[in-house]
Amino acid sequence: MRAAVLSRTGGPEVLTPADIVTPRPGPGEVLVQVAACGVCGHDQADRAGLLDIPLPAVLGHEISGVVVETGPRVTRIAPGDRVAAKQYATCGHCDPCTTGDELRCAERAFTYGGYAEYAVLRETSLLTVPADVDLVAASVVACAVGTVLQALRARARLRSGETVLVTGAGGGLGLHGIQVATALGARVLALTGNPNKADRLRQLGADDVVVAGNTAWQSLLDATGGRGVDVVLDNVGHPDVFRHAFRALADRGRYVLTGQVGPAPLRLHPAFLFAKDAMITGSGSTLTSTFSDALAMVADGRVTPLVTRYPLDDVVRAFNDLDGHRVTGRAVLVPATGGPA
């Protein structure tokens, strides 16, 4: 089968298209013919060597496709099922797994293998895709939609009518965060470094767009009549963004971090935190229940996954575009066969 193989870490050029042996599913696993696989910041970190993974490796966790074979002890998924994967597989039977908090599973394992024509995936990482959801779009739902849904609903406890600031609004998480926040009934402010994206952000549901700069915090306060925002969905985790976004946070506001684009740490005087009586927290992944709800939001049209397609063999170009901030939404790798329908 064709795959993009990471044999060493570095720039985009270290990903090499190659022919490798098609894997076979073991107990609790299924073989999926890949329709599409998204490319996200976690993949950039793996490629750059920021995360410790065994090499050679086939990256890719934002996977969708059709099941072609199942291994022993698979009970829920069958050949022919249209499926999509979430970021982690779990054991499926421990207390966290059976009580809906599977991200605390001691056997949690990150999903890999999507940069290929076929991928072996744990059954516990998969959900079936509704018939009216395109498989290419479905590939990014768990990560790009589910991540922000979990951050806003489970961590920030967002309520209808509240105001949400979405940072990195023009990126893969931000574009979907705007849509999810709007679907949850929030008023949405979008913070972006690119003024050329303002019209698109408004089309997706942003009520106001603020361009990053020295006075961004003041513009954000002005947009809320001086009150500040109830929730910050920070997909960037950069000190310059944090400084402005936290300053614009309302009293008793909730600040949720979902990503970090650089190595610099955030700095905060505790006095600023307790003066606002604010909460800062993180949200790192997607529960199965959240993934299911995210798929339902896509199926009924409340959220539209935004993807830019690349042939699997063009993986280097996809990463170059991603590194250069030239991708709208998520970059998605599609096998040369086009994947199953």
N, C-alpha and C positions, 0 to 999 in steps of 0.2 A: 504494500500500500504506500501511497505518497504521504509524507509528513514533513513538518518543519522541525529540525532537530537542533537543540541547544547543546553544543559540545564544550563550549567555554563561555565565560562571561565577558561582557563588553558592550559595544554599540550594536545597532541593528544588524550589522553585517555578520554577527556571530550566529545568526539563525540561518541554517542551511537546509533548503529543500532536498529531500533524499527519498529513496525507496527503502522501506524497512519491512520487517516481518509483521503481518497482521496479528495482533494479540488475540488470545482466547480467554473467555470468561471463566473465572473460578467460582467457588461457593459464594453465593450472595451477590454475584456480579452479572452484568449483562454486556453484550457487545452491541454497540450503537454505530450505525452508518451515519456519519456526521453530516448534517445539513449546513451547519454554520458554527463558528466559534468566535466570540467576541474577544477583543484585546483591551486590557485595562491596565491601570496603574500597578496592580500587583504583578502583572506580567513584565512590566518595565523594570520593577525592582528585582524580580528573578533574573531577568536578562543581564542586568547591570551587576549582579553579584551581591546585592544588598541583603538577600535572604539565602539561607544555607539549604540548598537542595542538591541531591545527588546528580551528577552529570555522567553521561549524556541524559537529556530529558526532553520530553515533548510537553511543552507548556499548554495552557489553555483550560480554563474552568467554566467559561460561559458557553456551554455546549447545548446544541439541540440536534435532533435527528430521529431516526427510526430504529427500533430494536430489531436485530436480525438473529440473535441467539441469546439464550439465557443459561446461566450455570446452575448447579445444584443449590437448593434452598432459596431460590427466588420464588416468591409467592404472589407478588402484586403486579409485576410487569410481565408482559408476554410479547413474543415476536409480532411485529407489525404495529406495535404501539408507537405513537408519536410522543416523544419525551423531551424534556429539558432538564438540565442539571443545575443544582445550587452549588455554592462555594465549598461546602463540606459534606462529607459522608460521615455517618455515625454508626454505632453498634445496633441501634434500633430497639434494644431491650432493657437498658439500664433505667434507673429512676429518672434522670433528666430526660432521656429519650421518650419515656412513656408518659411524662407529665408536660410535654410541650416545650421543654427548655433544653433541646438537644445540643445546643452550642456548648453546654457544660459537660458533654459526654467525654469520658476519659479516653475513649478510642477515636475521637474526632480526627479526621484526616482530610487535608485539603485536596480538592479535585484537580487532577491534571490529565493531559492526554488529548485535548481537543484540537490541537493543530495537526490534524491528520484526517485521513478518509474514514478511519474507524477508530473507536475509542472503547476501552473496557472501563465501565463505571459501576460503582456500588449501587445497588438498588435503592439504598436509603438516601442517595443524593438526588433521586429522580422523581419528577411528577409527570403525569401525562398532560399533554398540551391540548386545550380545547380545539375542536375541529375548525373553528372560524379564526384561529390565530395562526398567522404565517410562521413557519418554522424558523426562518431567518430572524424575524423579530423576536420570537420566543427565546432565542439563544441568550439574549442580554437581560431578560426579565428578572431573574433572581438577583443578579448583581447590580444592574443599573437602576432597576425600579424597586426591587425588594429591599435593597440597602437603605434607600431614602425613605421608603414607607415605614420600615422598622424604626429608623431614627426619629421620624416625626411622630409616629403613633405610639410606639412602645416606650421610647426613651424621653422624648419631649412632652408627651401627653398633650399633643396639639388639640385644641378645641376649635370648632367652627367659629369663624368671626375674628380669630386672633390674627396677628400680623407675623409673617415669617420672612426672614432675610435669608436668601439663598446665595452663598458665595460660590465663586467659580461657576457662575450661572451659565456660561457658554460651553462648559465641558460636558463630558459624558454623564456624570452624576447630576450636575446642575440642571441641564435641560430636562431631565426626568424629574428632578426634585421640584421644579416649578410646577410641572403637571400634577404631581402627586399632592403637593400642598394645595393647589387649586381644587383638586377633586375632594380634598378633605374639608373644603369650605373656608380656607384661609385667604387673607389678603397677602399678596406676595410682592416683596421687593427683591429685585435681582441685582447683584453686584458683579460687574464684569470688568475685565481689563481692556476689552475691545469694544469701542463705541459702535463699530459697524454691525455688531450683533444685536443692538437694541431693538430693532423692529422685530426680529425673529423671536426674541425673548418675550416681547409683548404678545405676539401671536400665540405663544404657548401658554399664556395666562398671567405673565407678570403685570402687575398694576403699575409699578414704577420701576425704572431702570436707573441705576447709579453707576457711573464709571469710576473705577478705582483711581485714587489720587490723594493728594495731601489733605483735601477737605471732604473726603468721602463720608466720614463720620457725621459731619455737619449736614451734608445732603441727606443722609439717612434719617437724621433727627428731624429735619425739615419735612421730609416725606411723611412723618408720623405726627406732625404737629408738636414736636418736641418731646413726645411721650417715650419714644423708643420702640423697638420691636419686641414682641413677646418671645419669639424663638429665633435663634440663629442656627441654620443648617450649614455648617462650615465644611465644605468638601475640599478645602485647600490646605488648611493647617499651616499657613505661612505667617510669620510674625507680623508682617506689614498688614495683612488682611485681618488677623486677629485683633490688632490694636484698634482698628477702625470699627470692626464688627462688635467687639465687646463694649466699646464706648457707646455704641448705638443701642445696646441691649437695655430694655426697660427694667425697672425694679421688679424683682422676683421673676426675671426672665430665665429662659432655659437655653443653654448653649450646647449644641451637640456637634461633636467632631466625627467626621466619617473618613477623612483622608489627610494625607500629608505629602505635599509635592516637593519638599526639600528637607535637608538634614537639620536645619536650624531649629532650636527649641523655642517654644512659646514662653514668654516671661510675663508674670502677673504679680502685682503686690496683693497679698491676701486682703488688705484693707479695701481694695476696690471690689473684691468679691463679696465680702460680707456687708459693705455699704449698700450694695444693690440687693442683698439677700438673694443672690443669683445661684444658679446651679450650672456647673460645667460637667459634661459627661461625654462618653464616647459610645459609638455604635458601630460594631465592626463587621457584621455579616447579616445573614437572613435565616430566620427560622422557617421550617417547612410550612407552618401556618401562614406566615407572612408571604412566602413564595406563592402559595395557593391564592391568597387574596390579590397579590400583584397580577397574577395571570388573569384573574377575574376582572380586574380593572382594565386590562388590555382587551379582553374579550368583549367587554361592553362599551369600549370606546372612550373611557374616561382618561386613559393614558395611551399615547402612541409611541412605541419604541422608535428611536431615531438612530439609524445605522448608516454607515458608509461601507460598501462592500469592496472587498479585495479578493482576487483569486488566491488560493492557498500558497502557490508558488511566488506570489508577490508579497510575502511576509515582510521582507526587508523594507519595501516601499511603505507598507502599512505602518511599521514602527518609525520610519523616518518622518512620515506625516504626523504621527502621534506625538513624537518628540518635538516637532516643529509647530504644534498647535494648529495643524491644518485640517483636522478631522471634525466633522459635524456629528455630534452624538458619539456613538461607539463605532470604532473600526471593527469590522466583522470579516473573518476569513471564511471563504467558501471553497470547498474542494472543486477541482476541475470538472468533476462529474455533475456539479451543480447541486449535489446532495439530493436526498429523497424529497418528494413533494409534500 
